């Protein structure tokens, strides 16, 4: 009843956004503000603030979505592989929640059509789409609860979009793969720390990968190692190295 009243009082833009989310995810969201925040990149939030409009970016929701997704995937793998050790489970989970994998999933769901970002960031959309995908999972968790989110991930992601057998044999150590390629082709490879902001859990690292002095990949993450892996993945994509 409450959701019906909210939908009735939606303005046309909100009504269209709610309908689009329902078509994408298969359920009707309640708190639209969460989903608006989940698709807003920091560049769009900064531009809004310049016009005295308060708009939050997706970073906090991304952090939450990453944790929720990791927990649900960990539980799934724990049940699916009762005789495999912790190292196997950790490696497979890392492959499933990698930025490259999430970027692909985001495109399958059409998440890219929702992203609000400053013009000119399209070259990094692969990473941004993955970030937004995690942020949307965080929004679903806050809006619908853990059990609903777990069911959504099982039915909409694991069931239809994850090939576990393929992921078991996939090499996702992008940094090592890029280093090996650079050494083989006698290229100068550098992982540059471009920016480091915040403290504690709010700390963010911006890593740029350069080949012979040319920037080929750039990523931001609260984990320096993850940022390096994501930037390396972008570089491999740019070089068309499978």
Backbone bond lengths (Angstrom), bond angles and torsions (degrees), N, CA, C in turn:
res aa  C-N    CA-C-N  psi(-1)  N-CA   C-N-CA  omega(-1)  CA-C   N-CA-C  phi
1 X - - - 1.466 - - 1.536 111.20 -
2 X 1.352 115.17 -45.46 1.465 119.66 179.35 1.513 111.03 -62.83
3 X 1.357 116.77 -41.79 1.465 120.69 179.36 1.522 110.44 -64.31
4 X 1.333 116.73 -38.44 1.469 120.42 178.82 1.527 110.61 -63.23
5 X 1.332 116.67 -40.21 1.467 120.50 178.07 1.522 110.91 -66.14
6 X 1.356 116.59 -41.84 1.468 120.19 178.52 1.524 110.09 -60.09
7 X 1.332 116.14 -45.16 1.461 120.67 -179.38 1.525 111.00 -63.14
8 X 1.336 115.64 -38.65 1.471 120.35 -179.02 1.525 110.86 -63.07
9 X 1.351 116.20 -39.38 1.461 119.81 -176.66 1.537 113.26 -90.11
10 X 1.331 117.62 1.53 1.468 120.41 175.98 1.528 110.48 -58.39
11 X 1.348 116.04 143.46 1.456 118.16 168.34 1.533 107.46 -77.16
12 X 1.336 118.98 167.09 1.468 120.33 -175.29 1.528 113.46 -56.07
13 X 1.343 117.22 -37.92 1.463 120.33 -179.54 1.527 110.89 -65.90
14 X 1.335 116.83 -44.98 1.459 120.74 178.70 1.525 111.16 -65.58
15 X 1.313 116.00 -38.91 1.455 120.12 179.79 1.525 110.80 -61.93
16 X 1.318 115.99 -41.75 1.462 120.41 179.53 1.533 110.84 -68.52
17 X 1.341 116.26 -39.31 1.463 121.02 179.21 1.529 110.30 -64.71
18 X 1.328 116.79 -44.36 1.463 121.12 179.35 1.530 110.78 -62.19
19 X 1.325 115.83 -43.38 1.466 120.87 179.57 1.529 111.08 -63.76
20 X 1.337 116.31 -41.88 1.459 120.79 -179.75 1.530 111.20 -64.42
21 X 1.340 116.63 -42.32 1.465 120.59 177.34 1.525 111.12 -62.69
22 X 1.344 116.03 -40.03 1.463 119.97 178.47 1.527 110.75 -62.60
23 X 1.322 117.03 -40.89 1.464 120.70 179.06 1.530 111.21 -67.45
24 X 1.321 116.82 -34.62 1.470 120.93 -178.27 1.524 112.09 -75.48
25 X 1.332 116.80 -46.07 1.460 120.78 -171.31 1.526 114.48 -102.81
26 X 1.326 117.57 -16.17 1.456 119.16 177.99 1.514 114.34 87.26
27 X 1.313 118.47 12.59 1.459 121.63 175.08 1.521 108.77 -147.09
28 X 1.335 115.72 162.24 1.461 120.64 -179.41 1.523 109.93 -96.77
29 X 1.325 118.71 118.07 1.467 121.09 179.00 1.514 111.59 -70.04
30 X 1.326 115.86 151.11 1.466 120.61 177.87 1.530 110.26 -94.78
31 X 1.341 115.75 -61.06 1.470 121.28 -174.64 1.530 109.83 -90.93
32 X 1.320 116.28 91.90 1.472 120.28 -176.76 1.519 112.61 -62.05
33 X 1.344 117.12 -30.53 1.462 120.41 -177.89 1.528 111.31 -58.71
34 X 1.324 117.29 -36.17 1.466 121.25 177.82 1.525 111.25 -61.82
35 X 1.315 116.24 -42.88 1.462 121.10 -177.23 1.532 110.99 -74.00
36 X 1.325 116.52 -33.17 1.469 120.04 174.03 1.524 109.85 -61.19
37 X 1.332 115.29 -45.50 1.457 120.45 179.97 1.533 110.59 -64.02
38 X 1.340 116.26 -37.78 1.469 121.46 -175.85 1.524 113.02 -64.97
39 X 1.321 118.06 -22.48 1.476 120.19 -177.26 1.527 111.94 -105.27
40 X 1.341 117.34 7.11 1.466 120.90 -176.40 1.522 111.45 -99.79
41 X 1.318 116.24 111.78 1.464 122.36 176.37 1.528 109.70 -72.75
42 X 1.322 116.59 154.24 1.470 120.59 -177.84 1.526 112.23 -57.79
43 X 1.342 117.25 -31.32 1.474 119.79 179.60 1.527 110.69 -64.57
44 X 1.341 117.41 -39.38 1.463 121.25 178.44 1.521 110.57 -70.29
45 X 1.334 116.44 -37.47 1.468 120.36 178.30 1.529 110.54 -64.40
46 X 1.340 116.87 -39.95 1.472 121.26 179.32 1.525 111.13 -66.16
47 X 1.330 117.03 -41.08 1.461 120.57 178.34 1.526 110.99 -63.79
48 X 1.336 116.10 -37.99 1.468 120.34 178.63 1.522 110.56 -65.11
49 X 1.344 116.51 -41.28 1.467 119.99 -179.73 1.520 111.88 -64.12
50 X 1.334 116.37 -31.36 1.469 120.23 177.09 1.531 110.94 -64.38
51 X 1.335 116.25 -22.98 1.471 120.91 178.61 1.532 110.29 -102.57
52 X 1.340 115.16 18.47 1.477 121.93 179.43 1.521 112.85 61.43
53 X 1.326 115.40 31.71 1.459 121.00 175.74 1.532 107.95 -109.02
54 X 1.317 116.43 126.51 1.465 120.34 -179.41 1.527 109.35 -82.42
55 X 1.309 116.03 117.00 1.461 121.01 179.32 1.523 108.45 -143.92
56 X 1.321 117.00 124.90 1.459 121.45 -179.47 1.524 110.41 -92.81
57 X 1.333 115.81 149.22 1.462 120.45 178.58 1.531 110.35 -91.80
58 X 1.322 115.27 176.62 1.466 120.86 -171.42 1.531 115.20 -85.23
59 X 1.339 119.66 -0.64 1.460 120.74 -170.52 1.530 113.97 -54.76
60 X 1.328 117.71 -46.02 1.468 120.24 -178.60 1.534 111.12 -66.29
61 X 1.321 116.70 -41.18 1.458 119.86 177.45 1.526 111.51 -67.20
62 X 1.325 116.59 -33.76 1.469 120.53 176.94 1.530 110.14 -62.79
63 X 1.326 116.14 -43.78 1.466 121.63 177.60 1.529 110.43 -57.89
64 X 1.322 116.25 -45.34 1.460 120.89 -179.27 1.525 110.98 -68.19
65 X 1.329 116.56 -45.31 1.463 120.59 -179.59 1.513 112.25 -61.81
66 X 1.326 116.93 -38.06 1.464 121.65 177.93 1.525 110.18 -60.92
67 X 1.343 116.78 -44.33 1.469 121.37 -179.01 1.533 111.34 -66.64
68 X 1.340 116.08 -43.24 1.464 120.33 -179.65 1.525 110.71 -65.40
69 X 1.322 116.84 -46.28 1.465 121.07 179.17 1.527 110.94 -60.31
70 X 1.325 117.30 -45.27 1.465 121.41 -179.43 1.526 111.02 -61.01
71 X 1.341 116.91 -41.39 1.464 120.72 -179.56 1.532 110.96 -65.44
72 X 1.319 116.87 -43.59 1.467 120.75 -178.00 1.525 110.94 -69.03
73 X 1.328 116.75 -40.73 1.468 120.17 177.63 1.524 110.13 -66.70
74 X 1.336 117.72 -39.68 1.465 121.43 178.51 1.527 110.27 -60.29
75 X 1.321 116.74 -44.63 1.466 121.20 179.05 1.529 110.56 -63.14
76 X 1.326 116.98 -42.34 1.468 121.36 179.49 1.530 111.03 -61.57
77 X 1.319 116.55 -47.04 1.465 120.55 -178.84 1.532 111.33 -67.56
78 X 1.322 116.50 -37.03 1.465 121.30 178.47 1.531 110.20 -59.65
79 X 1.337 116.66 -40.71 1.457 121.25 179.65 1.530 111.97 -75.99
80 X 1.322 116.57 -36.48 1.471 120.90 -175.63 1.520 112.34 -74.29
81 X 1.325 117.07 -34.11 1.466 121.09 -177.15 1.534 109.69 -120.90
82 X 1.337 117.98 75.20 1.470 120.98 -174.43 1.523 114.26 -67.84
83 X 1.336 117.76 -16.38 1.462 119.70 -175.67 1.530 113.08 -112.81
84 X 1.336 117.44 6.52 1.458 119.86 179.19 1.519 110.08 -94.10
85 X 1.358 115.45 149.70 1.464 119.52 -174.79 1.529 112.42 -81.07
86 X 1.341 114.77 174.23 1.465 121.83 -176.34 1.519 112.19 -61.37
87 X 1.338 116.65 -37.08 1.461 120.11 -179.10 1.517 111.94 -62.41
88 X 1.328 116.81 -43.84 1.471 121.80 178.16 1.526 110.47 -62.15
89 X 1.348 116.33 -47.01 1.458 120.99 -177.72 1.527 111.27 -63.37
90 X 1.336 116.71 -41.07 1.471 121.12 179.98 1.523 110.91 -64.26
91 X 1.331 115.68 -44.35 1.472 119.84 -178.33 1.526 111.01 -65.47
92 X 1.334 116.63 -42.18 1.464 119.48 -178.91 1.525 110.99 -68.56
93 X 1.331 116.76 -39.97 1.465 119.10 176.72 1.527 110.77 -61.01
94 X 1.341 116.90 -41.67 1.467 121.28 179.25 1.520 111.01 -59.88
95 X 1.331 116.51 -37.67 1.456 120.06 179.40 1.529 111.49 -68.71
96 X 1.322 115.84 -38.51 1.461 119.81 -178.72 1.526 111.36 -68.19
97 X 1.341 117.28 -39.63 1.472 120.66 -175.97 1.527 112.53 -98.84
98 X 1.336 117.43 14.81 1.460 120.27 178.79 1.516 110.57 -64.52
99 X 1.326 117.45 154.58 1.457 121.20 -178.84 1.528 110.89 -61.58
100 X 1.331 117.71 -35.87 1.462 120.08 178.84 1.530 110.68 -64.80
101 X 1.332 116.18 -45.16 1.462 120.49 179.89 1.524 111.17 -64.15
102 X 1.340 116.42 -43.48 1.467 120.00 -179.75 1.523 111.02 -67.37
103 X 1.338 116.41 -34.73 1.462 119.99 176.75 1.515 111.38 -62.60
104 X 1.330 116.86 -40.41 1.468 121.24 177.86 1.525 110.92 -66.15
105 X 1.341 115.86 -43.81 1.461 119.92 178.79 1.528 111.18 -61.90
106 X 1.338 115.65 -40.26 1.458 120.45 180.00 1.526 111.00 -59.26
107 X 1.326 116.37 -42.01 1.461 120.18 179.78 1.528 111.17 -68.25
108 X 1.330 117.08 -36.66 1.471 119.70 177.83 1.519 111.31 -62.92
109 X 1.330 116.25 -35.63 1.465 120.98 178.94 1.532 111.86 -82.72
110 X 1.339 116.85 -11.06 1.463 119.96 -177.62 1.514 113.07 78.00
111 X 1.340 116.34 27.12 1.462 120.84 -178.21 1.525 111.63 -63.05
112 X 1.332 116.79 -30.30 1.462 120.91 -176.31 1.530 112.59 -57.84
113 X 1.336 117.09 -26.81 1.476 119.71 -178.45 1.529 111.79 -73.03
114 X 1.326 117.13 -15.75 1.463 120.83 -178.96 1.526 113.29 -93.56
115 X 1.324 117.64 -20.88 1.465 121.22 -169.36 1.523 112.16 -64.26
116 X 1.344 115.21 129.08 1.456 121.71 173.45 1.522 107.75 -103.12
117 X 1.334 117.34 111.66 1.464 121.53 -178.79 1.518 109.47 -147.55
118 X 1.311 114.96 157.16 1.464 120.81 178.93 1.520 110.18 -62.55
119 X 1.314 116.67 140.03 1.459 121.39 176.48 1.521 109.48 -58.05
120 X 1.351 115.72 134.14 1.460 119.99 -179.29 1.510 112.83 110.82
121 X 1.355 115.96 -9.07 1.460 119.70 178.28 1.523 111.89 -95.27
122 X 1.311 116.79 5.72 1.460 119.57 -175.90 1.524 112.54 -61.97
123 X 1.321 117.11 -29.22 1.465 120.11 179.04 1.507 112.82 -65.78
124 X 1.336 116.60 -19.37 1.462 120.43 179.27 1.518 110.82 -109.22
125 X 1.331 116.93 16.52 1.459 121.09 -173.40 1.519 112.47 -62.42
126 X 1.346 117.97 -26.36 1.460 120.89 179.97 1.518 109.56 -58.59
127 X 1.324 116.64 -46.60 1.459 120.99 179.20 1.523 110.91 -70.74
128 X 1.333 117.26 -42.68 1.461 121.22 -179.12 1.525 111.12 -62.52
129 X 1.335 117.14 -41.01 1.460 120.29 179.45 1.523 111.31 -60.47
130 X 1.327 116.23 -40.66 1.457 120.02 177.52 1.513 111.75 -65.00
131 X 1.345 116.21 -39.87 1.474 120.84 177.44 1.532 110.54 -61.35
132 X 1.325 115.70 -46.21 1.463 121.09 -178.27 1.533 110.72 -65.42
133 X 1.318 115.98 -37.34 1.462 119.92 177.89 1.528 110.45 -58.82
134 X 1.343 116.47 -45.31 1.461 120.69 177.36 1.526 111.04 -64.71
135 X 1.322 116.44 -41.11 1.469 120.32 179.45 1.522 110.94 -62.26
136 X 1.326 117.27 -38.77 1.462 120.75 178.22 1.527 111.24 -66.08
137 X 1.331 116.65 -35.09 1.465 119.56 174.96 1.533 110.19 -65.09
138 X 1.330 116.07 -36.96 1.458 120.10 174.99 1.520 111.29 -63.69
139 X 1.332 116.20 -39.58 1.470 120.91 178.29 1.523 111.01 -65.63
140 X 1.339 116.49 -42.20 1.465 120.72 178.49 1.530 110.26 -61.59
141 X 1.335 115.68 -41.88 1.470 120.65 179.32 1.531 110.80 -60.17
142 X 1.330 117.59 -47.44 1.463 120.81 -179.44 1.527 111.77 -69.06
143 X 1.316 116.47 -33.40 1.458 121.45 -176.23 1.529 112.30 -80.70
144 X 1.343 116.62 -37.68 1.470 120.85 -170.18 1.531 114.41 -119.59
145 X 1.341 117.72 -15.30 1.458 119.56 179.67 1.519 113.48 98.60
146 X 1.336 114.77 167.20 1.474 120.60 -174.52 1.524 112.06 -66.47
147 X 1.337 118.07 -46.81 1.469 120.53 -175.85 1.525 111.40 -61.80
148 X 1.333 116.25 -41.88 1.464 119.89 178.05 1.533 110.24 -62.96
149 X 1.347 116.03 -43.12 1.466 120.45 -179.16 1.520 110.93 -64.45
150 X 1.325 116.82 -41.27 1.470 120.91 178.43 1.524 110.32 -62.32
151 X 1.326 116.64 -43.01 1.465 120.54 178.91 1.529 110.54 -64.44
152 X 1.337 116.42 -40.88 1.466 121.02 178.35 1.528 110.73 -60.69
153 X 1.326 117.12 -46.52 1.466 121.47 -178.82 1.521 110.85 -64.16
154 X 1.328 116.56 -41.17 1.463 120.13 179.25 1.520 111.39 -65.42
155 X 1.335 116.81 -47.42 1.465 120.45 -172.52 1.522 113.49 -82.08
156 X 1.338 117.35 -35.98 1.463 119.99 -174.12 1.527 113.64 -96.68
157 X 1.341 116.96 -24.05 1.467 119.41 -175.86 1.525 111.19 -111.07
158 X 1.331 116.55 -61.54 1.470 119.96 -175.57 1.528 111.12 -62.09
159 X 1.319 115.78 -47.15 1.466 120.23 -174.08 1.520 113.69 -64.42
160 X 1.324 116.85 -40.01 1.463 119.62 -171.94 1.532 114.93 -109.30
161 X 1.335 117.94 -19.46 1.462 118.32 -170.33 1.534 115.78 -123.59
162 X 1.319 117.56 -0.06 1.465 118.98 179.79 1.522 110.84 -115.79
163 X 1.314 115.31 123.00 1.462 121.50 173.63 1.530 106.74 -100.76
164 X 1.333 116.24 93.98 1.463 120.88 -175.15 1.520 111.61 -61.09
165 X 1.337 117.06 -39.56 1.472 120.23 -179.61 1.523 111.02 -60.88
166 X 1.331 115.91 -41.84 1.472 120.15 178.82 1.522 110.96 -67.42
167 X 1.333 116.42 -41.88 1.461 120.30 -179.32 1.523 112.08 -64.69
168 X 1.337 117.37 -30.68 1.465 120.72 178.50 1.519 111.46 -61.02
169 X 1.332 116.48 -31.20 1.463 120.63 -176.12 1.528 113.28 -102.58
170 X 1.330 116.50 2.92 1.462 121.06 -177.58 1.528 111.03 -84.90
171 X 1.310 116.57 134.29 1.465 121.23 175.83 1.521 108.58 -91.70
172 X 1.338 117.06 114.53 1.462 119.68 -178.47 1.522 112.97 -112.11
173 X 1.327 117.02 17.01 1.464 119.03 174.64 1.526 106.86 -85.71
174 X 1.341 115.34 79.22 1.459 121.10 -172.51 1.530 111.84 -64.61
175 X 1.312 117.25 -35.11 1.459 120.90 -178.67 1.522 110.45 -63.62
176 X 1.328 117.07 -47.78 1.469 120.78 179.37 1.521 111.15 -63.60
177 X 1.335 115.59 -39.22 1.465 120.42 179.26 1.529 110.77 -63.36
178 X 1.332 116.27 -40.57 1.461 120.78 -179.94 1.525 110.85 -70.01
179 X 1.320 117.03 -40.64 1.465 121.34 177.83 1.530 110.42 -60.47
180 X 1.329 115.47 -43.80 1.476 120.63 179.09 1.528 110.91 -61.85
181 X 1.340 116.24 -42.22 1.466 120.41 179.07 1.527 110.70 -63.90
182 X 1.328 116.67 -44.83 1.465 121.53 -178.39 1.529 111.33 -62.54
183 X 1.319 116.46 -42.00 1.461 120.32 179.28 1.526 110.93 -65.68
184 X 1.310 115.81 -42.68 1.467 121.42 -179.38 1.516 111.65 -63.85
185 X 1.355 116.37 -37.03 1.464 120.89 -176.76 1.525 113.36 -100.08
186 X 1.363 115.51 10.92 1.465 121.52 177.17 1.536 112.17 54.22
187 X 1.340 115.54 48.70 1.454 122.11 178.76 1.531 109.59 -108.38
188 X 1.326 115.57 144.95 1.464 119.53 175.38 1.529 108.52 -81.83
189 X 1.310 116.35 120.12 1.461 122.12 -177.76 1.522 109.84 -116.39
190 X 1.312 116.36 130.16 1.466 120.68 178.67 1.529 110.45 -134.04
191 X 1.339 115.06 137.43 1.454 121.97 170.57 1.520 106.67 -105.93
192 X 1.320 116.45 104.61 1.466 121.24 -174.19 1.530 111.63 -100.18
193 X 1.332 115.30 130.21 1.461 120.63 173.00 1.527 107.05 -81.61
194 X 1.336 116.08 102.69 1.463 122.00 -175.02 1.523 111.25 -79.62
195 X 1.335 115.24 -38.55 1.464 119.24 -176.00 1.523 109.71 -154.30
196 X 1.320 114.92 145.69 1.461 121.88 176.15 1.527 107.25 -137.93
197 X 1.333 115.96 116.70 1.463 119.69 -175.83 1.522 110.72 -128.38
198 X 1.329 115.62 159.93 1.452 121.29 175.49 1.517 113.00 77.31
199 X 1.328 115.27 176.48 1.461 121.95 178.24 1.517 109.06 -137.50
200 X 1.314 116.60 155.49 1.458 122.04 177.15 1.511 112.20 58.70
201 X 1.347 115.79 -132.00 1.459 120.79 -178.63 1.524 112.50 -70.08
202 X 1.333 117.41 -14.32 1.467 121.14 179.49 1.534 112.35 -91.15
203 X 1.335 116.60 1.57 1.470 119.70 -176.22 1.526 110.33 -69.76
204 X 1.327 115.39 138.48 1.459 121.71 178.29 1.526 109.59 -131.23
205 X 1.318 115.77 139.41 1.467 122.11 178.22 1.525 108.74 -115.95
206 X 1.323 115.45 135.09 1.463 121.02 173.94 1.516 107.30 -111.64
207 X 1.329 115.68 115.44 1.462 122.39 -177.68 1.526 109.70 -112.08
208 X 1.315 115.27 134.38 1.467 121.17 176.74 1.522 109.14 -120.05
209 X 1.322 115.97 133.99 1.463 121.90 176.78 1.522 108.72 -100.62
210 X 1.327 116.29 129.64 1.465 120.92 179.99 1.525 110.12 -124.09
211 X 1.323 115.87 135.05 1.462 122.95 174.90 1.520 107.90 -111.78
212 X 1.331 116.68 117.65 1.466 121.91 -177.01 1.532 111.01 50.99
213 X 1.320 115.42 40.52 1.461 121.22 175.92 1.521 115.23 85.32
214 X 1.335 117.36 -4.73 1.470 120.63 -178.54 1.528 109.92 -101.90
215 X 1.332 116.04 125.87 1.471 120.46 179.61 1.526 109.74 -65.86
216 X 1.336 115.71 128.66 1.461 120.77 -176.66 1.533 113.08 -125.96
217 X 1.316 116.59 -4.98 1.459 119.57 -179.50 1.518 109.57 -170.20
218 X 1.302 116.55 145.64 1.470 120.29 -177.37 1.522 108.64 -150.68
219 X 1.329 116.63 135.09 1.453 119.74 -178.68 1.521 111.13 -147.74
220 X 1.320 114.99 153.77 1.461 122.08 177.77 1.522 109.09 -123.57
221 X 1.337 116.42 133.14 1.459 119.68 -179.97 1.520 109.19 -158.31
222 X 1.318 116.09 157.94 1.464 120.14 176.99 1.525 111.25 -74.87
223 X 1.341 116.83 -14.60 1.463 122.53 175.15 1.527 108.61 -109.30
224 X 1.321 116.47 125.30 1.465 120.41 -179.67 1.528 111.02 -62.65
225 X 1.335 116.55 -40.54 1.467 120.47 -179.93 1.527 111.27 -64.19
226 X 1.347 116.41 -41.71 1.461 119.68 178.64 1.521 111.22 -65.15
227 X 1.339 116.20 -39.63 1.465 119.88 178.70 1.527 110.18 -62.35
228 X 1.337 117.07 -40.08 1.475 120.94 178.14 1.522 110.39 -64.70
229 X 1.339 116.85 -42.91 1.465 120.42 179.65 1.528 111.16 -63.66
230 X 1.326 116.60 -42.90 1.465 120.91 -179.06 1.528 111.15 -66.25
231 X 1.339 116.32 -41.96 1.459 120.43 178.83 1.533 110.26 -65.90
232 X 1.333 116.22 -38.94 1.465 120.83 177.56 1.524 110.53 -64.24
233 X 1.335 116.58 -39.86 1.468 121.23 177.98 1.529 110.89 -61.60
234 X 1.330 116.70 -43.45 1.471 120.73 177.72 1.530 110.55 -62.29
235 X 1.317 116.12 -40.60 1.461 120.49 -179.73 1.528 110.75 -64.30
236 X 1.328 117.24 -43.38 1.454 121.60 178.21 1.531 110.65 -61.94
237 X 1.333 116.63 -39.89 1.462 120.75 176.70 1.532 110.70 -62.65
238 X 1.337 115.87 -43.89 1.467 120.66 -179.42 1.530 111.52 -64.19
239 X 1.338 115.73 -32.81 1.463 120.83 179.95 1.531 112.06 -87.33
240 X 1.352 115.54 -2.06 1.476 121.67 -178.34 1.517 111.77 58.59
241 X 1.323 115.39 42.40 1.463 121.82 177.81 1.530 107.01 -102.89
242 X 1.315 117.37 115.91 1.471 121.50 -177.27 1.523 110.47 -76.19
